[in-house]
Amino acid sequence: MAPGNSFSGQFGRDEPELRSAHVIVVGNEKGGTGKSTVSIHLTVALLKAGYRVASIDLDTRQKTLTRFLENRHSFADGAQWPVEMPFHHALERGASASIQDNETHEFAAFAEAISQVEHAYEFVVIDTPASDSYLMRLAHSLADTLVSPVNESYIDVDVFSRVHHDRSQRGAIAHYADLVLEARRRRRLVDGGIIDWVLLRNRLASLKSNNAKQIERSISRLASELQFRPAEGLHDRVIFRELFPIGLTALDPIEEGLKNQTLSTSQKSARREIAELVTSLQLPLRGSDVPHLQARHLWFERVSNYYRDIASHDDD
């Protein structure tokens, strides 16, 4: 049995009571993978599509998502077009000298944030810090869709599956993957839910190197073992960074501020990548004849079948 199949029996056909909000957690213990960039663009893309979106920033130190939204709110005050904003909650760090007291304070704040949004919004995007903590583990166990961005580097792969010169020690489940597997087990026990795990090759280079091809093959091999879906994320584009100070993204009508009223090549490419990212996550998107909660149930059935098929193939 493959290591990832220790939870294969959880994918039954009993459907849980689904909350209105579909929770997207962007997480990885490895820093510098572009978690906040992904969180920012997912939030804005869903807002642009007309969804009710809430966002929660669990990175109490960096607060990148929060800083972006502060910049966006400031820009919106004088903007010549409507600037969409999510309902946002930023957790504050506990200020006590007691670690236990800080954890209690942060847990209560997170629980309050979740209670405010889980039934009032269609999507909740949670940006997490690059560290292991009780709060981070709790957030992972609440995820419907878990997005884990990784750079095209074996250093990044090593938090999922052990990279080692000694072949006998290679391939063991690494610390972050173990965290996700435990979150999946806990989620199934608590409410019968499923975590759709998407490993996102992010900050892609324009030209694919031999190393990038090797990383892509390694991730493809791990997909069945750890039971995640591999996908492509965003390229390492300047436009994703240069708009941060004013709280805008390539999805916003920044061409309105240009004299020729046209999109740059970079903006066109960035918009296409963001759209492809949203598509690859296979979120429960409603339609004219499919309301949101029905889309959630259809999503659950589809994802259950997907992981059940993977588990059955690995057991053969």
Phi and psi restraints in degrees (value plus and minus 20) as a CYANA .aco file:
   2 ALA   PHI     -89.6   -49.6
   2 ALA   PSI     130.3   170.3
   3 PRO   PHI     -73.7   -33.7
   3 PRO   PSI     -58.8   -18.8
   4 GLY   PHI     -87.8   -47.8
   4 GLY   PSI     -33.7     6.3
   5 ASN   PHI    -106.1   -66.1
   5 ASN   PSI     -15.8    24.2
   6 SER   PHI     -82.6   -42.6
   6 SER   PSI     -37.1     2.9
   7 PHE   PHI    -136.9   -96.9
   7 PHE   PSI      -4.6    35.4
   8 SER   PHI     -83.6   -43.6
   8 SER   PSI     -46.7    -6.7
   9 GLY   PHI     -92.2   -52.2
   9 GLY   PSI     -29.5    10.5
  10 GLN   PHI     -94.4   -54.4
  10 GLN   PSI     -37.6     2.4
  11 PHE   PHI    -105.4   -65.4
  11 PHE   PSI      47.8    87.8
  12 GLY   PHI    -105.2   -65.2
  12 GLY   PSI    -189.3  -149.3
  13 ARG   PHI    -125.9   -85.9
  13 ARG   PSI     -18.5    21.5
  14 ASP   PHI     -96.5   -56.5
  14 ASP   PSI      97.2   137.2
  15 GLU   PHI    -108.5   -68.5
  15 GLU   PSI     109.6   149.6
  16 PRO   PHI     -96.4   -56.4
  16 PRO   PSI     148.6   188.6
  17 GLU   PHI     -94.5   -54.5
  17 GLU   PSI      93.5   133.5
  18 LEU   PHI    -109.9   -69.9
  18 LEU   PSI     111.3   151.3
  19 ARG   PHI     -89.6   -49.6
  19 ARG   PSI     142.2   182.2
  20 SER   PHI     -83.0   -43.0
  20 SER   PSI     -63.6   -23.6
  21 ALA   PHI     -98.0   -58.0
  21 ALA   PSI     111.2   151.2
  22 HIS   PHI    -111.5   -71.5
  22 HIS   PSI      96.8   136.8
  23 VAL   PHI    -111.4   -71.4
  23 VAL   PSI     102.0   142.0
  24 ILE   PHI    -128.5   -88.5
  24 ILE   PSI      94.9   134.9
  25 VAL   PHI    -124.2   -84.2
  25 VAL   PSI     107.6   147.6
  26 VAL   PHI    -124.0   -84.0
  26 VAL   PSI      89.7   129.7
  27 GLY   PHI    -166.6  -126.6
  27 GLY   PSI     129.5   169.5
  28 ASN   PHI    -194.2  -154.2
  28 ASN   PSI     114.3   154.3
  29 GLU   PHI     -89.6   -49.6
  29 GLU   PSI     -39.7     0.3
  30 LYS   PHI    -100.9   -60.9
  30 LYS   PSI     109.0   149.0
  31 GLY   PHI    -101.4   -61.4
  31 GLY   PSI     145.0   185.0
  32 GLY   PHI      54.5    94.5
  32 GLY   PSI       0.9    40.9
  33 THR   PHI    -117.9   -77.9
  33 THR   PSI     -24.1    15.9
  34 GLY   PHI      72.4   112.4
  34 GLY   PSI       7.8    47.8
  35 LYS   PHI     -80.0   -40.0
  35 LYS   PSI     -67.4   -27.4
  36 SER   PHI     -87.7   -47.7
  36 SER   PSI     -56.5   -16.5
  37 THR   PHI     -81.2   -41.2
  37 THR   PSI     -63.2   -23.2
  38 VAL   PHI     -84.5   -44.5
  38 VAL   PSI     -63.8   -23.8
  39 SER   PHI     -80.1   -40.1
  39 SER   PSI     -64.5   -24.5
  40 ILE   PHI     -78.4   -38.4
  40 ILE   PSI     -70.0   -30.0
  41 HIS   PHI     -95.0   -55.0
  41 HIS   PSI     -50.7   -10.7
  42 LEU   PHI     -86.2   -46.2
  42 LEU   PSI     -63.2   -23.2
  43 THR   PHI     -80.3   -40.3
  43 THR   PSI     -69.4   -29.4
  44 VAL   PHI     -87.8   -47.8
  44 VAL   PSI     -59.3   -19.3
  45 ALA   PHI     -81.4   -41.4
  45 ALA   PSI     -62.1   -22.1
  46 LEU   PHI     -89.8   -49.8
  46 LEU   PSI     -57.0   -17.0
  47 LEU   PHI     -82.3   -42.3
  47 LEU   PSI     -63.9   -23.9
  48 LYS   PHI     -82.7   -42.7
  48 LYS   PSI     -49.8    -9.8
  49 ALA   PHI    -100.7   -60.7
  49 ALA   PSI     -21.1    18.9
  50 GLY   PHI      73.8   113.8
  50 GLY   PSI      -6.2    33.8
  51 TYR   PHI    -108.4   -68.4
  51 TYR   PSI     133.4   173.4
  52 ARG   PHI    -101.6   -61.6
  52 ARG   PSI      96.1   136.1
  53 VAL   PHI    -143.6  -103.6
  53 VAL   PSI     115.2   155.2
  54 ALA   PHI    -137.0   -97.0
  54 ALA   PSI     132.7   172.7
  55 SER   PHI    -153.2  -113.2
  55 SER   PSI     126.1   166.1
  56 ILE   PHI    -151.2  -111.2
  56 ILE   PSI     108.9   148.9
  57 ASP   PHI    -124.8   -84.8
  57 ASP   PSI      89.4   129.4
  58 LEU   PHI    -112.2   -72.2
  58 LEU   PSI     -26.1    13.9
  59 ASP   PHI    -103.0   -63.0
  59 ASP   PSI      65.5   105.5
  60 THR   PHI     -89.3   -49.3
  60 THR   PSI     -32.5     7.5
  61 ARG   PHI    -115.1   -75.1
  61 ARG   PSI     -76.6   -36.6
  62 GLN   PHI     -97.1   -57.1
  62 GLN   PSI     -65.5   -25.5
  63 LYS   PHI      33.4    73.4
  63 LYS   PSI      20.4    60.4
  64 THR   PHI     -83.7   -43.7
  64 THR   PSI     -64.9   -24.9
  65 LEU   PHI     -81.6   -41.6
  65 LEU   PSI     -62.0   -22.0
  66 THR   PHI     -83.9   -43.9
  66 THR   PSI     -63.3   -23.3
  67 ARG   PHI     -82.9   -42.9
  67 ARG   PSI     -60.9   -20.9
  68 PHE   PHI     -80.0   -40.0
  68 PHE   PSI     -66.7   -26.7
  69 LEU   PHI     -89.2   -49.2
  69 LEU   PSI     -51.1   -11.1
  70 GLU   PHI     -83.1   -43.1
  70 GLU   PSI     -63.7   -23.7
  71 ASN   PHI     -83.0   -43.0
  71 ASN   PSI     -59.7   -19.7
  72 ARG   PHI     -86.2   -46.2
  72 ARG   PSI     -61.9   -21.9
  73 HIS   PHI     -83.6   -43.6
  73 HIS   PSI     -60.3   -20.3
  74 SER   PHI     -84.2   -44.2
  74 SER   PSI     -62.7   -22.7
  75 PHE   PHI     -84.0   -44.0
  75 PHE   PSI     -58.3   -18.3
  76 ALA   PHI     -81.3   -41.3
  76 ALA   PSI     -48.4    -8.4
  77 ASP   PHI     -79.5   -39.5
  77 ASP   PSI     -52.6   -12.6
  78 GLY   PHI    -138.3   -98.3
  78 GLY   PSI      -5.7    34.3
  79 ALA   PHI     -93.2   -53.2
  79 ALA   PSI     131.4   171.4
  80 GLN   PHI    -113.6   -73.6
  80 GLN   PSI     -14.5    25.5
  81 TRP   PHI    -162.1  -122.1
  81 TRP   PSI     139.4   179.4
  82 PRO   PHI     -84.3   -44.3
  82 PRO   PSI     110.5   150.5
  83 VAL   PHI    -129.7   -89.7
  83 VAL   PSI      93.0   133.0
  84 GLU   PHI     -90.1   -50.1
  84 GLU   PSI     119.8   159.8
  85 MET   PHI    -152.1  -112.1
  85 MET   PSI     119.4   159.4
  86 PRO   PHI    -103.3   -63.3
  86 PRO   PSI     146.6   186.6
  87 PHE   PHI     -97.7   -57.7
  87 PHE   PSI      99.3   139.3
  88 HIS   PHI    -137.9   -97.9
  88 HIS   PSI     121.5   161.5
  89 HIS   PHI    -151.6  -111.6
  89 HIS   PSI     102.7   142.7
  90 ALA   PHI    -129.3   -89.3
  90 ALA   PSI     101.5   141.5
  91 LEU   PHI     -93.0   -53.0
  91 LEU   PSI     121.9   161.9
  92 GLU   PHI    -119.5   -79.5
  92 GLU   PSI     125.7   165.7
  93 ARG   PHI     -89.6   -49.6
  93 ARG   PSI     123.1   163.1
  94 GLY   PHI     -86.0   -46.0
  94 GLY   PSI     117.5   157.5
  95 ALA   PHI    -122.1   -82.1
  95 ALA   PSI     -16.3    23.7
  96 SER   PHI     -97.1   -57.1
  96 SER   PSI     137.7   177.7
  97 ALA   PHI     -96.6   -56.6
  97 ALA   PSI     -32.5     7.5
  98 SER   PHI    -114.3   -74.3
  98 SER   PSI     102.4   142.4
  99 ILE   PHI     -81.2   -41.2
  99 ILE   PSI     -60.8   -20.8
 100 GLN   PHI     -83.2   -43.2
 100 GLN   PSI     -62.3   -22.3
 101 ASP   PHI     -83.7   -43.7
 101 ASP   PSI     -59.3   -19.3
 102 ASN   PHI     -83.9   -43.9
 102 ASN   PSI     -63.3   -23.3
 103 GLU   PHI     -84.1   -44.1
 103 GLU   PSI     -59.4   -19.4
 104 THR   PHI     -83.7   -43.7
 104 THR   PSI     -63.1   -23.1
 105 HIS   PHI     -83.4   -43.4
 105 HIS   PSI     -66.5   -26.5
 106 GLU   PHI     -87.7   -47.7
 106 GLU   PSI     -57.9   -17.9
 107 PHE   PHI     -83.4   -43.4
 107 PHE   PSI     -64.0   -24.0
 108 ALA   PHI     -83.1   -43.1
 108 ALA   PSI     -60.2   -20.2
 109 ALA   PHI     -86.1   -46.1
 109 ALA   PSI     -60.9   -20.9
 110 PHE   PHI     -87.0   -47.0
 110 PHE   PSI     -63.6   -23.6
 111 ALA   PHI     -80.4   -40.4
 111 ALA   PSI     -59.7   -19.7
 112 GLU   PHI     -85.9   -45.9
 112 GLU   PSI     -61.7   -21.7
 113 ALA   PHI     -81.9   -41.9
 113 ALA   PSI     -64.1   -24.1
 114 ILE   PHI     -84.2   -44.2
 114 ILE   PSI     -62.9   -22.9
 115 SER   PHI     -82.7   -42.7
 115 SER   PSI     -49.5    -9.5
 116 GLN   PHI     -93.7   -53.7
 116 GLN   PSI     -46.3    -6.3
 117 VAL   PHI    -136.3   -96.3
 117 VAL   PSI     -38.0     2.0
 118 GLU   PHI     -85.8   -45.8
 118 GLU   PSI     -42.2    -2.2
 119 HIS   PHI    -137.0   -97.0
 119 HIS   PSI     -26.6    13.4
 120 ALA   PHI    -121.8   -81.8
 120 ALA   PSI     -32.0     8.0
 121 TYR   PHI    -147.8  -107.8
 121 TYR   PSI     139.4   179.4
 122 GLU   PHI    -108.6   -68.6
 122 GLU   PSI     -52.9   -12.9
 123 PHE   PHI    -154.6  -114.6
 123 PHE   PSI     123.0   163.0
 124 VAL   PHI    -145.3  -105.3
 124 VAL   PSI     104.1   144.1
 125 VAL   PHI    -126.5   -86.5
 125 VAL   PSI     102.8   142.8
 126 ILE   PHI    -134.6   -94.6
 126 ILE   PSI      99.3   139.3
 127 ASP   PHI    -115.4   -75.4
 127 ASP   PSI     109.4   149.4
 128 THR   PHI    -134.9   -94.9
 128 THR   PSI     137.0   177.0
 129 PRO   PHI     -99.5   -59.5
 129 PRO   PSI     145.0   185.0
 130 ALA   PHI    -108.3   -68.3
 130 ALA   PSI      43.8    83.8
 131 SER   PHI    -177.7  -137.7
 131 SER   PSI     136.4   176.4
 132 ASP   PHI    -114.5   -74.5
 132 ASP   PSI     106.5   146.5
 133 SER   PHI    -173.1  -133.1
 133 SER   PSI     146.6   186.6
 134 TYR   PHI     -80.2   -40.2
 134 TYR   PSI     -61.3   -21.3
 135 LEU   PHI     -85.4   -45.4
 135 LEU   PSI     -60.2   -20.2
 136 MET   PHI     -84.1   -44.1
 136 MET   PSI     -62.3   -22.3
 137 ARG   PHI     -84.2   -44.2
 137 ARG   PSI     -59.1   -19.1
 138 LEU   PHI     -82.9   -42.9
 138 LEU   PSI     -63.7   -23.7
 139 ALA   PHI     -80.1   -40.1
 139 ALA   PSI     -62.6   -22.6
 140 HIS   PHI     -81.3   -41.3
 140 HIS   PSI     -58.8   -18.8
 141 SER   PHI     -91.8   -51.8
 141 SER   PSI     -35.1     4.9
 142 LEU   PHI    -110.4   -70.4
 142 LEU   PSI     -29.3    10.7
 143 ALA   PHI     -86.9   -46.9
 143 ALA   PSI     120.1   160.1
 144 ASP   PHI    -112.2   -72.2
 144 ASP   PSI     -67.0   -27.0
 145 THR   PHI    -137.7   -97.7
 145 THR   PSI     102.8   142.8
 146 LEU   PHI    -127.0   -87.0
 146 LEU   PSI     100.2   140.2
 147 VAL   PHI    -128.2   -88.2
 147 VAL   PSI      98.0   138.0
 148 SER   PHI    -135.5   -95.5
 148 SER   PSI      78.7   118.7
 149 PRO   PHI     -92.4   -52.4
 149 PRO   PSI     121.2   161.2
 150 VAL   PHI    -155.5  -115.5
 150 VAL   PSI     125.7   165.7
 151 ASN   PHI    -101.1   -61.1
 151 ASN   PSI     142.2   182.2
 152 GLU   PHI    -101.9   -61.9
 152 GLU   PSI      53.6    93.6
 153 SER   PHI    -170.2  -130.2
 153 SER   PSI     123.0   163.0
 154 TYR   PHI     -87.5   -47.5
 154 TYR   PSI     -41.4    -1.4
 155 ILE   PHI     -81.9   -41.9
 155 ILE   PSI     -60.1   -20.1
 156 ASP   PHI     -93.0   -53.0
 156 ASP   PSI     -58.6   -18.6
 157 VAL   PHI     -82.6   -42.6
 157 VAL   PSI     -49.5    -9.5
 158 ASP   PHI     -85.1   -45.1
 158 ASP   PSI     -38.6     1.4
 159 VAL   PHI    -102.9   -62.9
 159 VAL   PSI     -27.4    12.6
 160 PHE   PHI    -125.9   -85.9
 160 PHE   PSI     -68.1   -28.1
 161 SER   PHI    -159.8  -119.8
 161 SER   PSI     111.4   151.4
 162 ARG   PHI     -80.2   -40.2
 162 ARG   PSI     103.5   143.5
 163 VAL   PHI    -118.4   -78.4
 163 VAL   PSI     101.3   141.3
 164 HIS   PHI    -168.9  -128.9
 164 HIS   PSI     125.6   165.6
 165 HIS   PHI     -85.2   -45.2
 165 HIS   PSI     -55.1   -15.1
 166 ASP   PHI     -99.7   -59.7
 166 ASP   PSI      94.5   134.5
 167 ARG   PHI     -79.6   -39.6
 167 ARG   PSI     -48.9    -8.9
 168 SER   PHI     -88.6   -48.6
 168 SER   PSI     -41.4    -1.4
 169 GLN   PHI    -124.7   -84.7
 169 GLN   PSI     -17.1    22.9
 170 ARG   PHI    -105.1   -65.1
 170 ARG   PSI     121.5   161.5
 171 GLY   PHI      75.1   115.1
 171 GLY   PSI     -22.2    17.8
 172 ALA   PHI     -86.8   -46.8
 172 ALA   PSI     128.0   168.0
 173 ILE   PHI     -83.6   -43.6
 173 ILE   PSI     104.5   144.5
 174 ALA   PHI    -109.7   -69.7
 174 ALA   PSI     156.9   196.9
 175 HIS   PHI     -80.8   -40.8
 175 HIS   PSI     -63.3   -23.3
 176 TYR   PHI     -91.9   -51.9
 176 TYR   PSI     -60.5   -20.5
 177 ALA   PHI     -80.5   -40.5
 177 ALA   PSI     -58.2   -18.2
 178 ASP   PHI     -84.4   -44.4
 178 ASP   PSI     -57.0   -17.0
 179 LEU   PHI     -81.3   -41.3
 179 LEU   PSI     -63.0   -23.0
 180 VAL   PHI     -88.3   -48.3
 180 VAL   PSI     -62.5   -22.5
 181 LEU   PHI     -81.5   -41.5
 181 LEU   PSI     -59.5   -19.5
 182 GLU   PHI     -86.7   -46.7
 182 GLU   PSI     -59.7   -19.7
 183 ALA   PHI     -81.5   -41.5
 183 ALA   PSI     -59.2   -19.2
 184 ARG   PHI     -84.6   -44.6
 184 ARG   PSI     -63.9   -23.9
 185 ARG   PHI     -82.1   -42.1
 185 ARG   PSI     -63.8   -23.8
 186 ARG   PHI     -85.5   -45.5
 186 ARG   PSI     -61.3   -21.3
 187 ARG   PHI     -81.4   -41.4
 187 ARG   PSI     -63.2   -23.2
 188 ARG   PHI     -84.0   -44.0
 188 ARG   PSI     -58.5   -18.5
 189 LEU   PHI     -89.5   -49.5
 189 LEU   PSI     -57.7   -17.7
 190 VAL   PHI     -94.4   -54.4
 190 VAL   PSI     -70.9   -30.9
 191 ASP   PHI    -158.4  -118.4
 191 ASP   PSI      -9.3    30.7
 192 GLY   PHI      54.9    94.9
 192 GLY   PSI      -7.1    32.9
 193 GLY   PHI    -101.5   -61.5
 193 GLY   PSI     151.8   191.8
 194 ILE   PHI    -146.9  -106.9
 194 ILE   PSI     119.9   159.9
 195 ILE   PHI    -125.0   -85.0
 195 ILE   PSI      95.2   135.2
 196 ASP   PHI    -106.1   -66.1
 196 ASP   PSI      89.9   129.9
 197 TRP   PHI    -117.6   -77.6
 197 TRP   PSI      99.9   139.9
 198 VAL   PHI    -134.8   -94.8
 198 VAL   PSI      97.8   137.8
 199 LEU   PHI    -111.9   -71.9
 199 LEU   PSI      96.1   136.1
 200 LEU   PHI    -125.8   -85.8
 200 LEU   PSI      90.5   130.5
 201 ARG   PHI     -91.4   -51.4
 201 ARG   PSI      91.1   131.1
 202 ASN   PHI    -138.4   -98.4
 202 ASN   PSI     147.6   187.6
 203 ARG   PHI      33.0    73.0
 203 ARG   PSI      28.5    68.5
 204 LEU   PHI     -89.6   -49.6
 204 LEU   PSI     124.6   164.6
 205 ALA   PHI    -101.0   -61.0
 205 ALA   PSI     133.6   173.6
 206 SER   PHI     -84.1   -44.1
 206 SER   PSI     -58.5   -18.5
 207 LEU   PHI    -128.3   -88.3
 207 LEU   PSI     107.6   147.6
 208 LYS   PHI     -98.5   -58.5
 208 LYS   PSI      97.0   137.0
 209 SER   PHI    -102.8   -62.8
 209 SER   PSI     151.2   191.2
 210 ASN   PHI     -83.5   -43.5
 210 ASN   PSI     -57.6   -17.6
 211 ASN   PHI     -82.0   -42.0
 211 ASN   PSI     -63.3   -23.3
 212 ALA   PHI     -80.5   -40.5
 212 ALA   PSI     -58.8   -18.8
 213 LYS   PHI     -85.8   -45.8
 213 LYS   PSI     -58.2   -18.2
 214 GLN   PHI     -87.2   -47.2
 214 GLN   PSI     -60.1   -20.1
 215 ILE   PHI     -83.5   -43.5
 215 ILE   PSI     -62.3   -22.3
 216 GLU   PHI     -80.6   -40.6
 216 GLU   PSI     -61.8   -21.8
 217 ARG   PHI     -86.1   -46.1
 217 ARG   PSI     -60.7   -20.7
 218 SER   PHI     -82.4   -42.4
 218 SER   PSI     -63.4   -23.4
 219 ILE   PHI     -85.9   -45.9
 219 ILE   PSI     -58.2   -18.2
 220 SER   PHI     -82.2   -42.2
 220 SER   PSI     -59.0   -19.0
 221 ARG   PHI     -87.6   -47.6
 221 ARG   PSI     -56.7   -16.7
 222 LEU   PHI     -92.8   -52.8
 222 LEU   PSI     -44.0    -4.0
 223 ALA   PHI     -76.2   -36.2
 223 ALA   PSI     -63.9   -23.9
 224 SER   PHI     -93.5   -53.5
 224 SER   PSI     -59.6   -19.6
 225 GLU   PHI     -86.2   -46.2
 225 GLU   PSI     -65.7   -25.7
 226 LEU   PHI    -115.2   -75.2
 226 LEU   PSI     -26.4    13.6
 227 GLN   PHI      39.8    79.8
 227 GLN   PSI      45.8    85.8
 228 PHE   PHI    -151.1  -111.1
 228 PHE   PSI     149.8   189.8
 229 ARG   PHI    -127.1   -87.1
 229 ARG   PSI     100.6   140.6
 230 PRO   PHI     -98.2   -58.2
 230 PRO   PSI     124.5   164.5
 231 ALA   PHI    -172.4  -132.4
 231 ALA   PSI     142.3   182.3
 232 GLU   PHI    -113.0   -73.0
 232 GLU   PSI     119.5   159.5
 233 GLY   PHI    -121.3   -81.3
 233 GLY   PSI    -152.2  -112.2
 234 LEU   PHI    -123.4   -83.4
 234 LEU   PSI     127.9   167.9
 235 HIS   PHI     -95.1   -55.1
 235 HIS   PSI     142.1   182.1
 236 ASP   PHI    -102.6   -62.6
 236 ASP   PSI      60.2   100.2
 237 ARG   PHI    -123.7   -83.7
 237 ARG   PSI     122.8   162.8
 238 VAL   PHI     -81.0   -41.0
 238 VAL   PSI     -55.3   -15.3
 239 ILE   PHI     -81.7   -41.7
 239 ILE   PSI     -47.4    -7.4
 240 PHE   PHI     -90.5   -50.5
 240 PHE   PSI     -40.9    -0.9
 241 ARG   PHI    -122.9   -82.9
 241 ARG   PSI     -55.6   -15.6
 242 GLU   PHI     -92.3   -52.3
 242 GLU   PSI     -39.4     0.6
 243 LEU   PHI    -109.7   -69.7
 243 LEU   PSI     -27.3    12.7
 244 PHE   PHI     -76.2   -36.2
 244 PHE   PSI     -65.0   -25.0
 245 PRO   PHI     -79.8   -39.8
 245 PRO   PSI     -44.2    -4.2
 246 ILE   PHI    -128.3   -88.3
 246 ILE   PSI     -12.8    27.2
 247 GLY   PHI      50.1    90.1
 247 GLY   PSI       9.1    49.1
 248 LEU   PHI    -135.9   -95.9
 248 LEU   PSI     146.0   186.0
 249 THR   PHI    -149.5  -109.5
 249 THR   PSI     153.6   193.6
 250 ALA   PHI     -84.5   -44.5
 250 ALA   PSI     -37.0     3.0
 251 LEU   PHI     -97.5   -57.5
 251 LEU   PSI     -41.0    -1.0
 252 ASP   PHI     -96.4   -56.4
 252 ASP   PSI     135.1   175.1
 253 PRO   PHI     -96.4   -56.4
 253 PRO   PSI      39.6    79.6
 254 ILE   PHI     -89.0   -49.0
 254 ILE   PSI     -35.2     4.8
 255 GLU   PHI     -85.6   -45.6
 255 GLU   PSI     -38.6     1.4
 256 GLU   PHI     -82.5   -42.5
 256 GLU   PSI     -46.6    -6.6
 257 GLY   PHI    -107.9   -67.9
 257 GLY   PSI     -20.4    19.6
 258 LEU   PHI    -118.3   -78.3
 258 LEU   PSI     126.3   166.3
 259 LYS   PHI     -85.7   -45.7
 259 LYS   PSI     -54.9   -14.9
 260 ASN   PHI    -109.5   -69.5
 260 ASN   PSI     -20.6    19.4
 261 GLN   PHI      37.1    77.1
 261 GLN   PSI      13.1    53.1
 262 THR   PHI    -145.7  -105.7
 262 THR   PSI     136.7   176.7
 263 LEU   PHI    -100.3   -60.3
 263 LEU   PSI     122.3   162.3
 264 SER   PHI     -96.8   -56.8
 264 SER   PSI     142.4   182.4
 265 THR   PHI     -80.3   -40.3
 265 THR   PSI     -59.9   -19.9
 266 SER   PHI     -83.3   -43.3
 266 SER   PSI     -61.1   -21.1
 267 GLN   PHI     -87.9   -47.9
 267 GLN   PSI     -60.0   -20.0
 268 LYS   PHI     -79.8   -39.8
 268 LYS   PSI     -66.3   -26.3
 269 SER   PHI     -85.1   -45.1
 269 SER   PSI     -60.5   -20.5
 270 ALA   PHI     -84.3   -44.3
 270 ALA   PSI     -63.2   -23.2
 271 ARG   PHI     -81.6   -41.6
 271 ARG   PSI     -61.7   -21.7
 272 ARG   PHI     -83.9   -43.9
 272 ARG   PSI     -62.0   -22.0
 273 GLU   PHI     -84.0   -44.0
 273 GLU   PSI     -62.3   -22.3
 274 ILE   PHI     -83.9   -43.9
 274 ILE   PSI     -62.6   -22.6
 275 ALA   PHI     -81.9   -41.9
 275 ALA   PSI     -61.6   -21.6
 276 GLU   PHI     -86.8   -46.8
 276 GLU   PSI     -54.9   -14.9
 277 LEU   PHI     -82.7   -42.7
 277 LEU   PSI     -68.7   -28.7
 278 VAL   PHI     -80.3   -40.3
 278 VAL   PSI     -61.9   -21.9
 279 THR   PHI     -82.2   -42.2
 279 THR   PSI     -62.5   -22.5
 280 SER   PHI     -86.5   -46.5
 280 SER   PSI     -44.7    -4.7
 281 LEU   PHI     -95.2   -55.2
 281 LEU   PSI     -37.3     2.7
 282 GLN   PHI      33.3    73.3
 282 GLN   PSI      31.2    71.2
 283 LEU   PHI     -94.4   -54.4
 283 LEU   PSI     140.8   180.8
 284 PRO   PHI     -97.5   -57.5
 284 PRO   PSI      63.1   103.1
 285 LEU   PHI    -108.9   -68.9
 285 LEU   PSI     107.8   147.8
 286 ARG   PHI     -96.2   -56.2
 286 ARG   PSI     141.9   181.9
 287 GLY   PHI    -151.6  -111.6
 287 GLY   PSI    -197.5  -157.5
 288 SER   PHI     -82.6   -42.6
 288 SER   PSI     -50.4   -10.4
 289 ASP   PHI    -131.3   -91.3
 289 ASP   PSI     -14.3    25.7
 290 VAL   PHI    -149.6  -109.6
 290 VAL   PSI      81.7   121.7
 291 PRO   PHI     -87.1   -47.1
 291 PRO   PSI     145.6   185.6
 292 HIS   PHI     -78.3   -38.3
 292 HIS   PSI     -67.6   -27.6
 293 LEU   PHI     -86.6   -46.6
 293 LEU   PSI     -54.9   -14.9
 294 GLN   PHI     -85.7   -45.7
 294 GLN   PSI     -59.4   -19.4
 295 ALA   PHI     -82.2   -42.2
 295 ALA   PSI     -54.6   -14.6
 296 ARG   PHI     -83.7   -43.7
 296 ARG   PSI     -63.3   -23.3
 297 HIS   PHI     -88.4   -48.4
 297 HIS   PSI     -59.3   -19.3
 298 LEU   PHI     -84.1   -44.1
 298 LEU   PSI     -58.9   -18.9
 299 TRP   PHI     -80.4   -40.4
 299 TRP   PSI     -66.7   -26.7
 300 PHE   PHI     -79.6   -39.6
 300 PHE   PSI     -64.3   -24.3
 301 GLU   PHI     -83.7   -43.7
 301 GLU   PSI     -63.4   -23.4
 302 ARG   PHI     -85.2   -45.2
 302 ARG   PSI     -65.2   -25.2
 303 VAL   PHI     -87.3   -47.3
 303 VAL   PSI     -59.8   -19.8
 304 SER   PHI     -78.4   -38.4
 304 SER   PSI     -66.4   -26.4
 305 ASN   PHI     -83.9   -43.9
 305 ASN   PSI     -58.2   -18.2
 306 TYR   PHI     -81.7   -41.7
 306 TYR   PSI     -70.6   -30.6
 307 TYR   PHI     -94.6   -54.6
 307 TYR   PSI     -49.7    -9.7
 308 ARG   PHI     -84.1   -44.1
 308 ARG   PSI     -60.5   -20.5
 309 ASP   PHI     -84.8   -44.8
 309 ASP   PSI     -62.3   -22.3
 310 ILE   PHI     -80.7   -40.7
 310 ILE   PSI     -65.6   -25.6
 311 ALA   PHI     -83.1   -43.1
 311 ALA   PSI     -61.0   -21.0
 312 SER   PHI     -88.5   -48.5
 312 SER   PSI     -56.1   -16.1
 313 HIS   PHI     -87.3   -47.3
 313 HIS   PSI     -58.5   -18.5
 314 ASP   PHI     -91.7   -51.7
 314 ASP   PSI     -45.4    -5.4
 315 ASP   PHI    -100.0   -60.0
 315 ASP   PSI     -36.4     3.6
